[in-house]
Amino acid sequence: MKKKHHDAPDAASDEAPPAPGVAAAPEDEELNGELNRLRAREDELLRALAELQNVNRRRKLEADQASRYAAEPFLRELLPVLDDFERMLRAMPAGAGDDPVRSGVVLVHDRLAKLLEREGLEIRPLGERFDPELHDAIAHLPVPGAEPGTVVEVAVPGYRYRDRVLRHAKVVVADAPEALDVPEAGAGAGAGL
């Protein structure tokens, strides 16, 4: 029979684990220090990456806003032209239906207004509720038949471009009709007794 040959035990198994309270080897301290440094660096890099993503998101949003509202300065410049057309139409006699000049002004005004509306310009109509975000109230008047807080007259039209107010409308707002100072029927009879 053959004898079984036993291998020599590992050298590592001969070494006992370090006793508690004994300082770790300098290599372990270096590894822990390097690990902490790498974790701190990883944290810095993750923060820098998040900041870069935020900057890119803001830049894209600003570019989208710039392209969405690129026509705004041009539209602001056109508002006085539209106002001039409306003043011209009010100054011209309305009864002359055969007047070619008035017909031409109406045609140009309507085409300009439709073009601006297609581009996203909103012209604020009469009869809507007063909204301080859209209107500047220049007067409050009691108007019979009008609901209090509604726009009853537009002195200067207001315009919005997409979701931005280009110009607030200057409006007259209906107030509640004031109660007439009429004495009650029984109030005067009992006062003298």
C-alpha positions in Angstrom: 0.0 0.0 0.0 1.0 3.4 -0.7 1.4 6.0 2.0 -0.6 9.0 1.6 1.4 12.1 1.4 0.1 15.0 3.4 0.8 18.5 2.0 2.4 21.0 4.3 0.0 23.4 5.8 -0.2 26.9 4.3 1.9 29.6 5.8 -1.1 31.8 6.1 -2.8 29.3 8.3 0.1 29.4 10.7 -0.4 33.1 11.3 -2.9 34.0 13.9 -5.3 36.9 13.2 -4.3 40.1 14.9 -5.4 40.4 18.4 -8.0 42.9 19.3 -6.6 46.3 20.3 -3.5 45.8 18.1 -3.0 48.4 15.4 -3.7 47.5 11.8 -0.8 47.2 9.4 0.3 50.4 7.7 -0.9 48.9 4.4 -4.5 48.7 5.7 -4.4 52.3 6.8 -3.1 53.4 3.4 -5.9 51.4 1.7 -8.6 52.9 3.9 -7.3 56.4 3.3 -7.1 55.7 -0.5 -10.7 54.3 -0.4 -12.0 57.4 1.5 -10.2 59.7 -1.0 -11.7 57.8 -4.0 -15.2 57.9 -2.4 -14.9 61.7 -1.9 -13.7 62.1 -5.5 -16.6 59.9 -6.8 -19.0 62.2 -4.8 -17.4 65.3 -6.4 -17.7 63.8 -9.8 -21.4 62.8 -9.3 -22.2 66.4 -8.1 -20.3 67.9 -11.1 -22.3 65.6 -13.5 -25.6 66.6 -11.9 -24.6 70.3 -12.2 -23.7 69.7 -15.9 -27.1 68.0 -16.5 -28.9 71.0 -14.8 -26.9 73.5 -16.9 -27.8 71.6 -20.1 -31.4 71.4 -19.1 -31.6 75.1 -18.4 -29.8 75.9 -21.6 -32.2 73.8 -23.6 -35.2 75.4 -21.8 -33.8 78.9 -22.6 -33.2 78.0 -26.2 -36.8 76.6 -26.5 -38.1 79.8 -24.8 -36.1 82.0 -27.2 -37.4 80.2 -30.3 -40.9 80.1 -29.0 -41.0 83.9 -28.3 -38.6 85.0 -31.1 -41.4 87.0 -32.8 -42.4 88.9 -29.6 -40.3 92.0 -30.2 -41.6 92.3 -33.7 -45.2 91.9 -32.6 -44.7 94.6 -29.9 -43.6 96.9 -32.7 -46.7 96.1 -34.8 -49.2 96.8 -32.0 -49.1 100.6 -32.5 -49.7 100.0 -36.3 -52.8 97.9 -35.5 -54.0 100.6 -33.1 -53.5 103.2 -35.8 -55.7 101.2 -38.2 -58.4 100.9 -35.5 -58.3 104.7 -34.9 -58.5 105.3 -38.6 -61.5 103.1 -38.9 -63.3 104.9 -36.1 -62.5 108.3 -37.6 -63.9 107.3 -41.0 -67.7 107.5 -41.6 -69.2 104.1 -41.3 -72.2 104.8 -43.5 -70.3 105.0 -46.7 -70.3 101.4 -47.8 -69.2 102.3 -51.3 -66.1 104.2 -50.1 -63.1 102.3 -51.7 -60.7 103.9 -49.2 -62.6 102.7 -46.2 -63.0 99.3 -47.8 -59.3 99.1 -48.4 -58.5 100.1 -44.8 -60.9 97.5 -43.5 -59.4 94.8 -45.7 -55.8 95.6 -44.6 -56.8 95.8 -40.9 -58.6 92.5 -41.0 -55.8 90.8 -42.8 -53.2 92.1 -40.4 -55.4 91.1 -37.4 -55.9 87.6 -38.8 -52.1 87.2 -39.5 -51.3 88.3 -36.0 -53.8 85.9 -34.5 -52.4 83.0 -36.6 -49.0 83.8 -35.1 -50.4 83.5 -31.6 -51.4 87.0 -30.8 -54.7 87.1 -28.8 -56.9 90.2 -28.9 -58.9 90.5 -25.7 -62.6 91.0 -26.3 -65.3 92.9 -24.4 -67.6 91.2 -21.9 -65.0 89.1 -20.1 -64.4 89.2 -16.3 -61.9 91.7 -15.1 -58.5 90.1 -14.5 -55.7 92.2 -13.1 -53.2 90.0 -14.9 -54.7 91.1 -18.3 -56.4 94.4 -17.6 -55.7 97.8 -16.1 -58.9 99.3 -14.8 -59.1 103.0 -15.7 -62.7 103.4 -14.3 -65.5 101.7 -12.5 -69.0 102.6 -13.6 -72.4 101.3 -12.5 -73.9 99.8 -15.7 -77.5 98.6 -15.6 -77.7 95.0 -17.0 -74.0 94.4 -16.7 -72.6 91.9 -14.2 -70.4 93.6 -11.7 -66.7 93.0 -12.4 -67.1 92.6 -16.2 -65.3 94.7 -18.8 -67.9 97.1 -20.3 -65.6 99.3 -22.4 -62.0 98.9 -23.8 -60.2 102.2 -24.0 -56.9 100.6 -25.2 -57.0 96.9 -26.4 -54.8 94.4 -24.7 -52.8 91.7 -26.3 -51.3 88.4 -25.3 -48.6 86.4 -27.3 -48.9 82.8 -26.5 -49.0 82.9 -22.6 -47.3 86.3 -22.1 -49.1 89.6 -21.8 -47.7 92.1 -24.4 -49.9 94.9 -23.3 -52.5 95.2 -20.6 -55.9 96.3 -21.8 -57.1 99.6 -20.4 -60.7 99.0 -19.5 -63.8 100.3 -17.8 -65.2 97.8 -15.4 -68.9 97.5 -14.4 -69.7 98.1 -10.7 -72.9 97.0 -9.0 -75.7 99.6 -9.7 -76.0 101.8 -6.6 -79.3 101.6 -4.8 -81.4 104.7 -5.3 -82.0 106.7 -2.2 -85.7 106.2 -2.0 -87.3 106.4 1.5 -89.2 103.3 2.5 -92.9 103.7 2.5 -93.5 103.3 6.2 -90.4 105.2 7.4 -91.8 108.8 7.0 -95.2 108.1 8.5 -94.1 106.8 11.9 -91.3 109.4 12.4 -93.7 112.3 13.2 -95.7 110.5 15.9 
